[in-house]
């Protein structure tokens, strides 16, 4: 099970970065086809070294900073908002998990 999960996770990351790479290649193709560079047309992924030597990344022209993610997580924790659809999805997933465990348990007993 652990090997499957590791392979599944690696496949997901590979596909995700493949999509980003494909979008970047499409962006480059559009620039070549147009014949000139348009500064208002942002790159999909732009990575460069900052003045202080840190690596800065931008996705679709928006700068990505680790601090932003931490602030958003903290804000969400402080709000403690209740999302009805999230709760319903969680209840549905728990019910399906319990059902499958019961069915597999019964099938295992029947085969023994």
Residue frames relative to the residue before (quaternion, step in Angstrom):
aa qw qx qy qz dx dy dz
X 1.0000 0.0000 0.0000 0.0000 0.00 0.00 0.00
X 0.6586 0.5096 -0.3146 0.4557 3.58 0.96 -0.85
X 0.6425 0.5162 -0.3301 0.4603 3.59 0.99 -0.80
X 0.6383 0.5228 -0.3256 0.4617 3.57 1.00 -0.82
X 0.6598 0.5098 -0.3102 0.4568 3.58 0.91 -0.91
X 0.6449 0.5078 -0.3231 0.4710 3.60 0.96 -0.81
X 0.6759 0.4812 -0.3025 0.4691 3.59 0.89 -0.88
X 0.6312 0.5316 -0.3245 0.4623 3.58 1.01 -0.80
X 0.6631 0.5031 -0.2990 0.4667 3.58 0.93 -0.93
X 0.6524 0.5014 -0.3156 0.4725 3.59 0.94 -0.83
X 0.6436 0.5163 -0.3276 0.4604 3.59 0.99 -0.79
X 0.6391 0.5213 -0.3274 0.4610 3.60 0.98 -0.80
X 0.6637 0.4883 -0.3061 0.4769 3.60 0.91 -0.90
X 0.6388 0.5252 -0.3282 0.4565 3.59 0.96 -0.82
X 0.6756 0.4812 -0.2979 0.4725 3.59 0.90 -0.87
X 0.6325 0.5361 -0.3338 0.4485 3.60 0.98 -0.81
X 0.7116 0.4263 -0.2673 0.4903 3.59 0.82 -0.94
X 0.5777 0.5656 -0.3738 0.4545 3.59 1.18 -0.46
X 0.6402 0.5096 -0.3174 0.4792 3.56 1.02 -0.80
X 0.6607 0.4939 -0.3143 0.4698 3.60 0.91 -0.86
X 0.6414 0.5146 -0.3227 0.4686 3.59 0.99 -0.82
X 0.6517 0.5170 -0.3104 0.4600 3.59 0.98 -0.83
X 0.6413 0.5117 -0.3240 0.4711 3.57 1.02 -0.77
X 0.6367 0.5167 -0.3263 0.4703 3.58 1.03 -0.78
X 0.6567 0.5046 -0.3113 0.4660 3.58 0.96 -0.84
X 0.6313 0.5167 -0.3312 0.4742 3.59 1.04 -0.74
X 0.6209 0.5390 -0.3330 0.4617 3.57 1.04 -0.77
X 0.6620 0.4919 -0.3042 0.4767 3.58 0.92 -0.90
X 0.6456 0.5236 -0.3200 0.4546 3.61 0.99 -0.78
X 0.6380 0.5125 -0.3261 0.4733 3.58 1.02 -0.77
X 0.6401 0.5159 -0.3296 0.4641 3.60 0.99 -0.78
X 0.6675 0.4905 -0.3064 0.4690 3.60 0.93 -0.85
X 0.6651 0.5092 -0.3109 0.4491 3.58 0.96 -0.84
X 0.6582 0.5044 -0.3028 0.4698 3.58 1.05 -0.78
X 0.3886 -0.7627 0.4388 0.2734 3.57 1.11 -0.66
X 0.7788 0.1711 -0.1407 0.5869 3.60 1.21 -0.01
X 0.4866 -0.6577 0.4981 0.2874 3.54 -1.26 0.49
X 0.1671 -0.7732 0.6072 0.0746 3.57 -0.88 0.97
X 0.3447 -0.7777 0.4799 0.2149 3.63 -0.40 1.14
X 0.6310 0.5263 -0.3505 0.4495 3.61 1.15 -0.37
X 0.6192 0.5143 -0.3296 0.4934 3.60 1.30 -0.12
X 0.1957 -0.8384 0.4939 0.1218 3.63 0.06 1.24
X 0.5404 -0.6028 0.4894 0.3242 3.51 -1.27 0.54
X 0.5848 -0.5737 0.4246 0.3856 3.60 -1.15 0.49
X 0.7868 -0.0064 0.0361 0.6161 3.57 0.79 -1.02
X 0.0053 -0.7886 0.6139 -0.0344 3.55 -0.80 1.02
X 0.0000 0.7995 -0.5993 0.0407 3.57 -0.60 1.14
X 0.1312 0.7791 -0.6030 0.1106 3.55 -0.94 0.95
X 0.5073 -0.6271 0.4947 0.3235 3.53 -1.29 0.40
X 0.3959 -0.7325 0.5098 0.2164 3.52 -0.91 0.96
X 0.7290 -0.4241 0.3117 0.4377 3.52 -1.34 -0.02
X 0.7265 0.4134 -0.2370 0.4951 3.58 1.06 -0.73
X 0.6302 -0.5760 0.3226 0.4086 3.60 1.23 0.26
X 0.5453 0.6085 -0.4080 0.4073 3.60 1.25 -0.04
X 0.4803 -0.6586 0.5025 0.2883 3.54 -1.18 0.62
X 0.1350 -0.7875 0.5995 0.0471 3.55 -0.80 1.05
X 0.1154 -0.7958 0.5930 0.0422 3.56 -0.95 0.90
X 0.0701 -0.7699 0.6332 0.0369 3.53 -1.15 0.70
X 0.1255 -0.7714 0.6216 0.0527 3.56 -0.92 0.96
X 0.8274 -0.0585 -0.0410 0.5570 3.56 -0.62 1.23
X 0.7347 -0.4513 0.2297 0.4514 3.57 0.97 0.86
X 0.6424 0.4888 -0.3311 0.4886 3.61 1.25 -0.10
X 0.4289 -0.7158 0.4958 0.2404 3.56 -0.77 1.08
X 0.2251 -0.7608 0.5989 0.1087 3.54 -0.98 0.96
X 0.0083 0.7914 -0.6085 0.0579 3.54 -0.73 1.13
X 0.5216 -0.6533 0.4468 0.3186 3.59 -0.90 0.89
X 0.6121 0.5682 -0.3471 0.4266 3.60 1.04 -0.67
X 0.6025 0.5648 -0.3527 0.4400 3.58 1.09 -0.70
X 0.6623 0.5079 -0.3067 0.4575 3.56 0.94 -0.88
X 0.6527 0.5094 -0.3159 0.4633 3.57 0.97 -0.83
X 0.6395 0.5223 -0.3242 0.4616 3.59 1.01 -0.78
X 0.6567 0.5086 -0.3119 0.4613 3.58 0.95 -0.85
X 0.6458 0.5095 -0.3244 0.4670 3.59 0.97 -0.82
X 0.6574 0.5027 -0.3106 0.4677 3.58 0.95 -0.83
X 0.6335 0.5251 -0.3310 0.4619 3.58 0.99 -0.79
X 0.6570 0.5025 -0.3124 0.4672 3.57 0.94 -0.85
X 0.6415 0.5155 -0.3282 0.4637 3.59 0.98 -0.78
X 0.6609 0.5115 -0.3092 0.4539 3.58 0.98 -0.82
X 0.6771 0.5006 -0.2994 0.4486 3.57 0.95 -0.82
X 0.0791 -0.8299 0.5408 0.1119 3.56 1.08 -0.80
X 0.1372 0.8258 -0.5303 0.1342 3.52 0.90 0.98
X 0.3296 -0.7156 0.5858 0.1904 3.52 -1.21 0.62
X 0.1111 -0.7874 0.6053 0.0366 3.54 -0.68 1.10
X 0.4141 -0.7450 0.4731 0.2229 3.54 -0.46 1.23
X 0.6939 0.4762 -0.2894 0.4560 3.58 0.84 -0.94
X 0.6197 0.5304 -0.3409 0.4674 3.57 1.05 -0.68
X 0.6642 0.4978 -0.2964 0.4725 3.57 0.96 -0.89
X 0.6535 0.5029 -0.3149 0.4700 3.60 0.95 -0.83
X 0.6424 0.5194 -0.3137 0.4681 3.57 1.02 -0.79
X 0.6457 0.5137 -0.3140 0.4697 3.54 1.01 -0.81
X 0.6552 0.5001 -0.3115 0.4729 3.60 0.95 -0.84
X 0.6440 0.5161 -0.3174 0.4671 3.59 0.99 -0.81
X 0.6568 0.5047 -0.3080 0.4681 3.59 0.95 -0.88
X 0.6437 0.5124 -0.3228 0.4678 3.60 0.97 -0.79
X 0.6561 0.5107 -0.3118 0.4599 3.58 0.98 -0.84
X 0.6590 0.4954 -0.3104 0.4731 3.59 0.94 -0.86
X 0.6344 0.5274 -0.3278 0.4604 3.59 0.99 -0.79
X 0.6648 0.4930 -0.3041 0.4718 3.58 0.89 -0.90
X 0.6436 0.5247 -0.3171 0.4582 3.59 0.98 -0.85
X 0.6825 0.4834 -0.2899 0.4653 3.58 0.87 -0.94
X 0.6253 0.5238 -0.3440 0.4651 3.60 1.00 -0.75
X 0.6573 0.5053 -0.3077 0.4669 3.58 0.97 -0.86
X 0.6731 0.4968 -0.3002 0.4583 3.59 0.88 -0.92
X 0.6767 0.4781 -0.2981 0.4741 3.58 0.92 -0.84
X 0.6162 0.5344 -0.3411 0.4672 3.57 1.08 -0.67
X 0.6641 0.4892 -0.3000 0.4792 3.59 0.94 -0.87
X 0.6479 0.5093 -0.3182 0.4685 3.58 0.99 -0.80
X 0.6431 0.5218 -0.3165 0.4627 3.58 1.02 -0.78
X 0.6533 0.4974 -0.3090 0.4799 3.58 1.00 -0.77
X 0.6520 0.5209 -0.3190 0.4493 3.59 1.00 -0.80
X 0.6866 0.4809 -0.2834 0.4658 3.59 1.04 -0.73
X 0.6479 0.5187 -0.3275 0.4516 3.61 1.15 -0.48
